[in-house]
Amino acid sequence: MSTAGKVIKCKAAVLWEANKPFSIEEVEVAPPKEHEVRIKIMATGICRSDDHVISGALVMPFPIILGHEAAGVVESVGQGVTSVKPGDKVIPLFVPQCGECKTCLNTKGNLCSKTDLGTSAGRMPDGTTRFTCKGKEVYHFLGTSTFTEYTVVHESAVAKIDPAAPPEKVCLIGCGFSTGYGAALQTAKVEPGSTCAVFGLGGVGLSVVMGCKAAGASRIIAVDINKDKFAKAQQLGATDCINPRDFKKPIHEVLIEMTGGGVDYSFEVIGHKDTMTAALACCQCNYGVSVIVGVPPTAQNITFDPMLLFTGRSWKGSVFGGWKSKDAVPKLVADYMKKTFVLDPLITHTLPWTKINEGFDLLRTGKSIRSVLTF
């Protein structure tokens, strides 16, 4: 019996309020409207950005269905959808690619104006939601909402991928891996022989390490206060691992000394303002480039000495690794299938999706790199 055009009742992990566990609820998922796609989720990763909403660091409306790193299969499509059809294997895109806005039309940009990032709207582009639970409307997260058996996304926010790709691995290409790998290759454009420092060795930070290595960096210094992450960082390409707690002096001074004047490229992959400033300060004073990759907390400002920039350093941000999502995601999946890069070392836990609260506990206690929930 076809479900196309009908409301689907299914299970989802609903977050009713901040600082509370997820609640597995029955939700109604409306059929896709014009230019929308309804997806059956097969696997979804747990990312720190989801946890930022739970803690209140990233302000969103409640109740909400979080999740933005996933892979699934198209269940049905709305009118006018041409890029995917029912049965296609896909990855939802939290940074869409409409192909028409100013950023999409610029070769240098990738942050499509249709993104929900930074707006905290929690709705589809037409201003409504596709989820209801117990008679209440439930908000979307970053236009994706993947902690549910079925979700609805706009056509500009979905990429068709190789049907043979394993969803429980390639879901990482929907956020964590692409974000880190691209920050090194696309945003910083790390060159062969250069020196890099990576602050934060979660799933995204380790993907930055992989990107620096793929770009041919000769020295990759991994920085984290959790020494348990060092072995994995070295396995993926880090040449040095340092713990700021082992030093009496500020970490940027340690890095400047280690490298004889600062690194060529630094990456902040935590989302803390003090490490953002340290990452800027540790790169070479005239031609060093520092990239902010971690999501900054809402309503916090950085204070820093402008001389850090006056001498010539560049400070950049990177969203989704600088990739134009709809174009890049299928290619990254193809590269994974060709074994250009590995994803297995990033995935430390695979759990049934109903154990979502356990997955978040593993993240908060520093026991996991990436946990993948399977449906």
Buried (B, 14 or more C-beta within 10 A) or exposed (E): EEBEEEEBEBBBBBBBEBEEEBBBBEBBBBBBBEBBBBBBBBBBBBBBBBBBBBEEBBEBBBBBBBBBBBBBBBBBBBEEBEBBEBEBBBBBBBBBBBEEBEBBEEEEBBBBEBBBBEEBBBBBBEEEBBBBBEEEBBBBBBBBBBBBBBBBBBBBBBBBBEEEBBBBBBBBBBBBBBBBBBBBBBBBEBEEEBBBBBBBBBBBBBBBBBBBBBBEBEBBBBBBBEEEBBEBBBEBBBBBBBBBEEEEEBBBBBBBEBBEEBBBBBBBBBBBBEBBBBBBBBBBBEEBBBBBBBBBBEEEEEEBEEEBBEEEBBBBEBBBBBBBBBEBBBBBBEBBBEEEBEBEBBBBBBBEBEBBEBBBBBBEEEEBBBBBBBB
